[in-house]
Structure formats: structure tokens, C-alpha cells
Amino acid sequence: MNRSFLLPLLLAAGVVFFAGQVAAQSGGLSRFSDIPDKAMTGDGFAKIIVEFHVPNIEELYRKSASFVPLGQDEPADETARAAMASADAALSMAIQSEASKVLDRLPGQSHRINRRYTYFPFLALDVKPDVFIMLQADSRVKTIYPDIPTPLPIHGPAEDGLPKKPHADKDSLQSDPAPPSMSDTIGMIGADKAWARGFTGSGWYVAILDTGIRRTHEFFQGKSIVEACFSARANCPNGQTLMVGTGAAAHYSSAYRGYDHGTHVAGTAAGKRPNNTLFGVARDAGIIAVNVFSRFTAAECGGNPCVMSYSSDQIAGLDHVYGLRGTYNVGAANMSLGGGAYSTYCDSSPQKSAIDRLRSARIPTAISTGNDGYCGWLGSPGCISTAIAVMASTKADVETLFNNWHATVADLFAPGQSIISSTGGSNTSYQSWSGTSMAAPHVAGALTLMRQYDPTAAVGSHLGRITELGPAIPTLCPSGGSKRRLYVDNFPSPEPDGTALPAVMMLLLDE
């Protein structure tokens, strides 16, 4: 769609801008005509995400992120929790003030507000060309991004020109001779040993940003489940773009491909079967289930109705998780989604800032690398440098053929083939799935166990621990190279009295 013809009309209408006034754009859009068709609406608007400047924001974030929850066995330090709430309120107030200043200049008939954020300096808008130019000229605006939908990383063949060439002697290891299971991957990654030390995820939560959850499934019986929905197409159960509370993250109808993806992912991270025959990695953790997907038609999906996730909804989900960290001990976030092909870090993505802020609060974000069989390319947002990019390996510790490999952008392997977990068909349905979507929640669950062990450690420290002892898995790509596979049982030995957990309180870190 060519939209460059609109510029002369805008100039004739008196919309004037000067090169010296245009806001600095770092990896964002510079022209309305550059907006991808996927971000265009049927009535001439473009869906965009606006990042704006906030005075003193780094200091506000420093104060906001300096309070860290420790443990779960004693009452929290309410003074510290109140101080965190105060710091968060100051951060939010500053962001809302600047957001209003950006919006106040815009003509109402040429823009629609899709979403404002509480803790991140973004606006999700539908705009026409005149508003786009006004935003470009606003010194408060830092970057403008297109707001486009991202698919689930459905397992598919490699694209031409980016082949995965396995070693002939390892072809047989791409299929598992044993029946599909997740219990065997628990032992592979040392989670059972972590449980024996007392690190089961109890008192902690794994945040699953996905297609929602079947909360009544037996795999989640007795668990604390916190729900929210962010759907740009107003597909939340209440018919709106936002819903919070019980039932908010209910998955869509089975008519939509990928509808129960989040139920499988959540089970892999933190499920627990009532008869104790099947477990997720953080078996005693609660779940923060956030549906960040919307429904799309068969025509939009290439043949069958499907679900996809707008970048603005992903940021909203991360914003929500950031706000919950004072109420719930959030161990890690998981995003088993993505698309595209990136050969380097994609730090110009709008999700980068949100992932950074969670990381500064010691909350890691595990993201799948994608299932296209790429050699040297990853999907987005897994290619963001501050995310934990997770690749998929078999139970024989061989790279899967569908895995997207990158020697530097990807962080580690985790089991991602023949993983059995909960599905949306019924309260007792389970299926064996394969994909990097199954690998990432192994890592999110493992990082939650690490957070239970030491909530004060930086994300990089925990990542180092879970990649230190696992085997190095060589890539099947012609370029060669290897990455470590997840192994979580890397804790100091307990003290003679059996105590290994840190003290339980809220800690103020002033550094």
C-alpha cells in the first residue's frame, strides 16, 4: 500500500514540519509510508506505538526497582512494601503526566487511543498521517514503532536459503524412542534435585504471557492463578481490550489455531498433576496467566482462523507483571511467541524497554527463538539482547531440526521435543507437543526456582548458574558452534542445620 501521495495533501492543508524539529528516531518509523500493511486498519488509520521522554525517569526506575521480595515463609516487611508502592506511584504519575502532554496536542478526529501504560512510557494509538507528522515533530516523542501482530511459533519447515543440515549419524536422535513425557525432562534438567533441596517454587509465580489458560484443568488444581487479558481487538471475555480478575485469561474457542497454547506452556512451567505423576518445572509455583493474543480470521491467517499478538498487548502484559511484583513474588516471565528472522540483536523493538525494566527488578523474561529451522536467525522478540532466548533440544541432547539457532543472540538450549503437558480440550486432557515454545517455559520455571533460592541476585547471575553445568549441545548448522543446555541444580550445599533459603523479608537495594 503506497501512502506517500498523502504528504503533498498534508502540506497543502497547512500541516508543516521542519527537519530540525523532528524527534530523534532510534530504530523506529520516520515516514507514514514506511508503516507496514499489517499495521494499517480498514478505515485509513495506522496502528503505532509511541515511546516518549519522561524527565528523571532513570532515577524513578532505580527507586521503583530497588525493592526485592525475599522468600515466602514469614510476613513481608510492610514498610518496605509501602515504600515500593510509593516509588511505583511516583513513576506512574510522571509517565501519565508526560503521556497527557503528548496527547493534548493531537486532533481528536485523527487519532484513537488504544492503550496507555502504567509503568512504561508508551502510548498505543491509531493515527492518520497528520497526527503521525505531529508526533514526529514533538520533542517529547522518542520513537514511533509500528504495532503489528506476532504469530505463535508454529512448528514448520525451514525457509529456502536458511537450511538446517543435520549430521547423518544424529538423524535417528530426532525422534524419541520412549513414550512422550515431561517427567523425564525434569530429571534431565536437575529440577527434581532442586525440589529435594526445598526449591519447588512455593510462594513464587511464573508469569505466562500467551493465549490464556484453562484454569479449571487438573494440572493447575489447588494453584493460585492470577489472570489478565490484553486484546487489541477487544476479544477479552468481557468484550473489551482489557480485563483483570478470575476468568480474564480464559482461552478462545478451539476454532482458532493455537487457542490452548498458553495452557500447555503454563503446565510445562508450573503444572502439578493431582496424582503426582506429572509435574512442571516449578511444580509448587503459582501462575500469572496473561492473554496477550487476539482472534484473526481465516483470510488473515492463510486458511484457518488463528490467534496473534500485537506488540502493544505484549507491552501491556509486561507492564501488568511489573505492577504485580509488589503483591506477588514474580520469579520469571515467559513469552513463547515470535516471528520474523533477525541475524543480530533486535534492540530497536518496542518490547526491549519493558523487558529491560523487568530485568532491572530482577525478573527475567524467557522467550522462544522460533521453529523455522534457521541457521543464524531468530524470531522477535526473542532476539532482544536483555531477554533470555531459548532454543529447543531433544531428550538425547541434540538440537532439534526445527530450532532457530544463533551463536551469540541465543542463550541456551532446553528440552523442546515430545513434551507432554495440559491442553484445552478438557480438564484432564494432555498432549505431547514439540517446539521452542515448550523449551522456554522449562527455563522460566528453572529461573523461578533460582529466584526462590536467591531473590537478590541479578538476572545474569541466575542465567550463569543454569547454563554452567548442562551439557554443551552442538548446532546442526554448517557454521558450527554449541550452547549449554539448561541444568538448574546448581546451588551451594545446605548448611548443617539444613537451611539454604535466604532470610524472609522485603529488601531495599540501594545500588
C-alpha positions in Angstrom: 0.0 0.0 0.0 1.6 3.3 -1.1 0.7 6.2 1.2 3.4 8.7 0.1 0.8 10.6 -2.0 -0.7 11.9 1.2 2.3 14.2 2.0 1.5 16.9 -0.6 -2.1 17.0 0.6 -1.0 17.4 4.2 1.4 20.3 3.3 -1.4 21.9 1.3 -3.7 21.6 4.3 -1.2 23.5 6.5 0.5 20.7 8.3 4.0 22.0 8.3 7.1 20.4 9.8 10.8 21.1 9.7 13.7 18.7 9.7 15.2 20.3 12.8 12.0 19.7 14.8 11.7 16.0 14.1 12.1 13.9 17.1 15.1 11.6 17.2 14.1 8.1 16.0 16.3 5.2 17.1 15.2 2.2 15.0 11.6 3.5 14.7 9.5 4.8 11.8 10.4 8.1 10.1 7.7 8.2 7.5 4.0 7.3 7.4 4.6 5.5 4.1 7.0 3.1 6.0 4.3 1.7 8.1 3.7 -2.0 7.2 0.4 -3.0 5.8 -0.2 -5.3 8.8 -0.3 -2.2 11.0 -3.0 -0.5 8.8 -6.7 -0.5 9.7 -9.5 -0.7 7.2 -10.5 2.9 7.8 -7.2 4.6 7.0 -5.6 4.7 10.4 -2.2 3.2 11.3 -1.6 1.3 14.5 1.5 2.6 16.2 3.3 2.6 19.5 4.8 5.9 20.7 7.7 6.0 23.1 8.1 9.3 24.8 10.6 11.0 27.1 10.0 11.4 30.8 12.2 13.7 32.9 14.3 11.9 35.5 12.9 8.5 34.5 16.1 6.6 35.2 16.1 7.7 38.8 12.4 6.9 39.1 13.0 3.4 37.8 16.0 3.0 40.1 13.9 3.7 43.1 11.0 1.6 41.8 13.2 -1.4 41.1 15.2 -1.3 44.3 12.8 -3.3 46.4 13.1 -7.0 46.1 10.9 -9.7 47.8 12.7 -12.4 49.8 11.1 -15.7 50.3 7.6 -16.6 51.4 7.5 -18.2 54.9 7.1 -15.1 57.0 5.1 -11.8 56.8 6.6 -9.4 54.3 8.2 -6.2 55.5 5.2 -3.9 55.1 7.4 -0.8 55.5 9.5 -1.8 52.5 6.4 -2.8 50.5 4.8 0.5 51.2 8.0 2.3 50.1 7.9 0.3 46.8 4.3 1.2 46.2 5.2 4.9 46.8 8.1 4.7 44.3 5.8 3.0 41.8 3.2 5.6 42.2 5.8 8.4 41.6 7.0 6.6 38.5 3.4 6.2 37.2 2.5 9.8 37.9 5.5 11.1 35.9 4.6 8.8 33.0 0.9 9.7 32.9 1.8 13.4 33.1 4.0 13.2 30.0 1.6 11.0 28.2 -1.1 13.6 28.6 1.1 16.3 27.3 1.8 14.3 24.1 -1.9 13.5 23.6 -3.2 17.0 24.4 -1.7 18.4 21.1 -3.4 15.8 18.9 -6.6 16.5 17.0 -9.3 14.1 18.2 -10.7 13.2 14.8 -7.3 11.9 13.5 -6.3 9.6 16.3 -7.6 6.9 18.7 -6.1 5.9 22.0 -5.8 2.2 22.1 -3.8 1.9 25.3 -1.9 3.8 28.0 0.6 2.2 30.2 1.1 2.5 34.0 4.8 1.9 34.3 6.3 2.2 30.8 6.5 5.4 28.8 4.5 4.3 25.8 1.2 5.0 24.1 -0.6 2.7 21.7 -2.5 4.7 19.1 -4.4 4.6 15.8 -3.3 7.6 13.8 -3.8 9.3 10.5 -0.9 10.9 8.6 -1.4 14.4 10.0 -1.1 13.1 13.6 1.9 10.9 12.6 3.7 14.1 11.4 2.8 16.0 14.6 4.2 13.2 16.7 7.4 13.2 14.7 7.8 16.9 15.3 7.1 16.6 19.1 10.3 16.9 21.1 8.7 14.7 23.8 8.5 11.8 21.4 11.5 9.4 21.4 10.5 6.7 18.9 7.5 5.6 16.9 7.1 1.9 16.2 4.5 0.1 14.0 2.1 -2.0 16.1 1.9 -5.3 14.3 0.6 -8.8 15.2 3.0 -11.6 16.0 2.1 -15.2 15.4 2.7 -18.2 17.6 5.9 -20.0 16.6 4.1 -23.0 15.0 6.4 -25.8 14.0 7.2 -25.5 10.3 9.8 -26.3 7.7 13.0 -24.2 7.2 12.8 -21.5 4.6 14.8 -21.8 1.4 18.3 -20.4 1.8 18.5 -21.0 5.5 18.7 -24.8 5.8 19.3 -26.9 8.9 21.7 -29.6 7.8 21.9 -32.3 10.5 24.7 -34.8 10.8 23.7 -38.1 9.3 24.7 -40.0 12.4 22.3 -38.0 14.6 19.2 -38.2 12.4 17.8 -41.0 14.5 18.0 -38.9 17.6 15.4 -36.5 16.3 12.7 -39.0 17.4 12.4 -40.2 21.0 12.1 -43.9 21.4 10.4 -43.5 24.8 6.7 -42.5 25.2 6.2 -38.7 25.2 6.7 -37.4 28.7 7.7 -34.3 30.7 8.8 -36.2 33.8 12.0 -37.3 32.0 13.0 -33.7 31.2 12.5 -32.8 34.9 15.4 -35.2 35.7 17.4 -34.1 32.7 17.5 -30.5 33.9 18.0 -31.3 37.6 14.7 -29.9 38.7 14.0 -33.0 40.9 17.2 -32.4 42.7 16.3 -28.7 43.2 13.0 -29.8 44.7 14.8 -32.1 47.1 16.7 -29.1 48.3 13.5 -27.3 49.0 13.3 -25.2 45.9 9.9 -26.1 44.4 8.7 -22.6 43.5 6.4 -22.4 46.6 5.4 -18.8 47.3 6.5 -17.7 43.8 4.8 -17.1 40.5 5.6 -17.7 36.9 4.1 -15.2 34.5 2.9 -16.7 31.3 2.2 -14.2 28.5 0.4 -16.3 26.0 -3.0 -17.3 24.7 -4.6 -17.6 28.2 -5.2 -20.7 30.3 -7.8 -23.3 31.1 -7.7 -22.6 34.8 -10.0 -25.5 35.7 -7.6 -28.1 34.3 -6.5 -30.6 36.9 -2.8 -29.8 36.2 -3.5 -26.4 38.0 -5.6 -27.8 40.8 -5.0 -26.0 44.1 -2.8 -23.4 42.5 -3.1 -19.7 42.9 -3.8 -18.3 39.4 -3.8 -14.6 38.7 -5.4 -13.6 35.4 -5.5 -10.7 33.0 -6.3 -10.1 29.3 -5.0 -7.5 26.8 -6.5 -7.8 23.4 -6.2 -5.0 20.8 -9.3 -6.5 19.0 -11.4 -6.4 22.2 -11.6 -10.2 22.4 -11.3 -10.4 26.2 -14.2 -12.3 27.9 -15.9 -9.0 28.8 -15.8 -7.9 25.1 -13.2 -5.2 25.9 -9.5 -4.7 25.2 -8.7 -5.1 28.9 -9.9 -7.4 31.7 -8.3 -8.3 35.0 -9.5 -11.0 37.5 -10.8 -14.5 37.6 -11.7 -15.7 34.1 -9.9 -12.9 32.4 -7.3 -15.2 30.8 -9.8 -17.8 29.5 -8.6 -19.2 26.2 -10.5 -18.8 23.0 -12.6 -21.3 21.1 -10.9 -24.4 19.6 -11.9 -23.0 16.2 -8.8 -20.8 16.5 -5.4 -22.5 15.7 -3.2 -22.3 18.8 -6.1 -21.4 21.2 -4.7 -23.6 24.0 -1.0 -22.9 23.5 -0.9 -21.0 26.8 -2.4 -23.9 28.7 0.4 -26.2 27.5 3.1 -23.6 28.2 1.8 -22.9 31.7 1.7 -26.6 32.6 5.3 -27.0 31.4 6.4 -24.2 33.6 4.4 -24.9 36.8 1.9 -27.7 36.4 1.3 -30.4 39.0 -0.9 -33.4 38.4 -3.1 -34.4 41.4 -1.8 -38.0 41.4 1.8 -36.7 41.4 2.7 -38.5 38.1 3.5 -35.4 36.1 5.0 -32.0 37.0 6.1 -28.7 35.6 9.5 -27.4 36.5 8.4 -25.0 39.3 5.8 -27.5 40.5 4.6 -25.6 43.5 4.6 -22.1 41.9 1.5 -20.1 41.2 0.8 -18.8 37.7 0.2 -15.3 36.4 -1.7 -16.1 33.2 -1.9 -13.1 30.8 -3.7 -13.5 27.5 -2.0 -11.1 25.1 -3.5 -12.6 21.9 -6.4 -11.6 19.7 -8.5 -13.5 17.2 -7.9 -13.3 13.5 -9.9 -14.6 10.6 -9.1 -17.4 8.2 -8.3 -14.9 5.5 -5.9 -13.1 7.7 -4.2 -16.4 8.9 -3.8 -18.0 5.5 -6.6 -20.6 5.6 -7.7 -21.2 9.2 -8.7 -18.8 11.9 -5.8 -18.2 14.3 -4.6 -16.1 17.2 -1.8 -13.5 17.0 -0.4 -11.0 19.5 0.1 -7.2 18.9 3.3 -5.7 20.3 1.2 -3.2 22.2 -0.6 -6.0 24.0 2.7 -7.7 24.8 4.0 -4.5 26.4 0.7 -4.2 28.3 1.2 -7.7 29.7 4.8 -6.9 30.8 3.5 -3.6 32.3 0.9 -5.6 34.2 3.5 -8.1 35.5 5.8 -5.2 36.6 2.9 -3.8 38.6 2.1 -7.1 40.3 5.6 -7.7 41.7 4.8 -5.9 44.9 1.8 -8.2 45.5 3.2 -11.4 44.2 6.7 -12.8 44.1 7.3 -13.0 40.4 10.0 -15.5 39.6 10.1 -15.1 35.8 8.1 -14.2 32.8 7.7 -16.4 29.7 6.8 -15.4 26.1 6.6 -18.4 23.8 5.8 -16.3 20.8 7.5 -14.5 18.0 8.2 -14.2 14.3 10.4 -12.8 11.6 14.1 -13.5 11.1 16.8 -11.5 12.7 20.6 -12.1 12.3 21.6 -9.7 15.1 20.1 -8.3 18.2 16.7 -6.6 17.6 17.1 -4.0 20.3 15.0 -1.5 18.3 11.9 -3.5 19.2 9.4 -1.7 21.5 9.4 -4.6 23.9 13.0 -4.0 24.7 12.4 -1.2 27.2 9.7 -3.3 29.0 12.0 -6.3 29.2 14.8 -4.1 30.5 12.6 -2.7 33.3 11.6 -6.2 34.4 15.2 -7.3 34.3 16.2 -4.3 36.5 13.7 -5.6 39.0 15.4 -9.0 38.8 12.6 -10.6 36.8 13.9 -12.4 33.7 11.9 -12.9 30.5 12.4 -16.2 28.7 11.4 -16.1 25.1 11.4 -18.9 22.4 13.7 -18.4 19.4 11.2 -19.8 16.9 10.6 -23.0 14.9 11.7 -22.2 11.4 14.9 -24.2 11.3 17.0 -21.1 10.8 20.8 -21.1 11.0 22.0 -17.7 12.3 18.5 -16.2 12.6 16.0 -15.8 15.4 12.4 -14.6 15.7 11.4 -11.4 17.5 11.1 -10.6 20.4 13.5 -13.4 21.3 16.3 -11.5 19.6 16.2 -8.7 22.2 19.6 -8.7 24.0 18.2 -8.5 27.5 15.7 -11.4 27.0 16.6 -15.0 27.7 16.5 -16.6 24.2 15.7 -20.3 24.5 16.4 -22.9 21.8 15.0 -26.4 21.7 16.9 -29.7 22.1 15.8 -33.3 22.1 15.9 -35.7 25.0 19.0 -37.1 23.5 20.7 -33.7 23.8 20.7 -33.0 20.1 19.5 -29.8 18.5 16.0 -30.2 17.0 15.7 -29.7 13.3 13.0 -27.0 13.7 15.1 -24.9 16.1 16.2 -21.4 15.2 20.0 -21.3 16.0 22.2 -18.3 16.6 25.7 -18.5 18.1 25.5 -15.2 20.0 21.9 -13.9 20.2 20.5 -17.2 21.6 21.4 -18.0 25.2 20.8 -21.7 25.9 19.0 -24.9 25.0 16.2 -26.6 26.9 14.2 -29.7 26.2 11.6 -28.9 23.5 10.6 -32.2 21.8 7.8 -34.6 22.8 6.8 -32.5 25.9 3.6 -33.7 27.4 1.5 -31.0 29.2 -2.0 -29.8 29.8 -4.2 -28.8 26.8 -7.6 -27.0 26.5 -9.7 -29.9 25.3 -11.0 -30.8 28.8 -9.9 -30.6 32.4 -8.0 -33.9 32.1 -6.6 -33.5 28.5 -2.8 -33.8 27.9 -0.8 -33.8 24.6 2.8 -34.2 23.5 4.0 -31.1 21.7 7.3 -30.0 20.3 8.7 -26.6 19.7 10.8 -23.8 21.2 7.6 -22.8 22.9 8.0 -25.9 25.0 11.6 -25.2 25.7 11.2 -21.6 27.0 8.9 -22.5 29.9 11.4 -25.0 31.1 13.8 -22.1 31.5 11.1 -19.8 33.1 10.3 -22.4 35.6 14.0 -23.0 36.4 14.7 -19.3 36.8 11.8 -19.2 39.3 13.5 -21.9 41.3 16.7 -19.8 41.2 14.7 -16.8 42.3 13.4 -18.7 45.3 16.9 -19.7 46.2 18.3 -16.1 45.9 15.8 -13.3 45.1 18.5 -10.6 45.3 20.8 -11.9 42.6 20.9 -10.2 39.2 19.3 -12.0 36.2 22.7 -12.5 34.7 23.9 -14.4 37.8 21.0 -16.8 37.7 21.4 -17.3 33.9 25.1 -18.2 34.5 24.1 -20.8 37.1 21.6 -22.6 34.9 24.0 -22.7 32.0 27.1 -23.7 33.9 26.6 -27.4 34.4 24.4 -28.5 31.5 26.0 -30.3 28.5 27.2 -28.3 25.5 24.9 -29.1 22.6 26.5 -28.6 19.1 24.4 -27.0 16.4 23.4 -28.9 13.3 24.0 -25.8 11.3 27.0 -25.7 8.9 28.6 -22.8 10.8 29.2 -25.0 13.9 29.3 -23.9 17.5 27.5 -25.1 20.6 25.4 -23.8 23.5 24.8 -25.2 27.0 21.6 -27.0 27.9 19.6 -25.9 30.9 20.5 -27.5 34.2 19.1 -26.0 37.3 20.6 -27.9 40.2 23.5 -25.6 40.9 23.0 -24.5 44.5 25.5 -24.3 47.3 25.3 -27.2 49.7 22.8 -26.6 52.6 24.2 -25.6 56.0 24.5 -28.3 58.6 21.0 -27.4 60.0 19.6 -27.9 56.5 19.0 -24.2 56.0 19.6 -23.0 52.5 17.0 -20.3 52.0 17.8 -16.6 52.5 16.0 -14.6 55.2 12.4 -13.8 54.5 11.5 -10.1 54.3 11.5 -7.3 51.8 14.9 -5.9 50.9 15.8 -2.4 49.9 18.7 -2.5 47.5 20.2 1.0 47.1 22.7 0.3 44.4 
